[in-house]
Amino acid sequence: MSDVPLPRDGGLQPERTLLAWRRTLLAVAVASAAVVRLGAPTLGAPAVVAGVLGVALCAAALVGASLRYRQVARGLDATGALLSPGAAVLALTASLLVVGVVGLALVLTA
């Protein structure tokens, strides 16, 4: 194989990816807010803490996705290489786990 980088496609792939991350994180943040709304009467303070934690993790993932977008755009312009998504994926996974655990607790206590 050749070590010559391929020319960058003029498409909007990084922009579409950032928009997809934003949509996904908005949906998870709304689910986290629903955990607070629906879980607080049954589970009390743990549901509120979990919901706030979920929203905070979504905010962190959004910051990570925005930073990643800038890195990818620069990397594609300079070398054509992509980096691993890392932190944004970890924050999204953690927020989904928080929402899932509270949902399971709601099902088990109802």
Sequence and secondary structure as in RCSB ss.txt:
>XXXX:A:sequence
MSDVPLPRDGGLQPERTLLAWRRTLLAVAVASAAVVRLGAPTLGAPAVVAGVLGVALCAAALVGASLRYRQVARG
LDATGALLSPGAAVLALTASLLVVGVVGLALVLTA
>XXXX:A:secstr
   S      S HHHHHHHHHHHHHHHHHHHHHHHHHHHHHHH HHHHHHHHHHHHHHHHHHHHHHHHHHHHHHH
HHHTS     THHHHHHHHHHHHHHHHHHHHHHH 
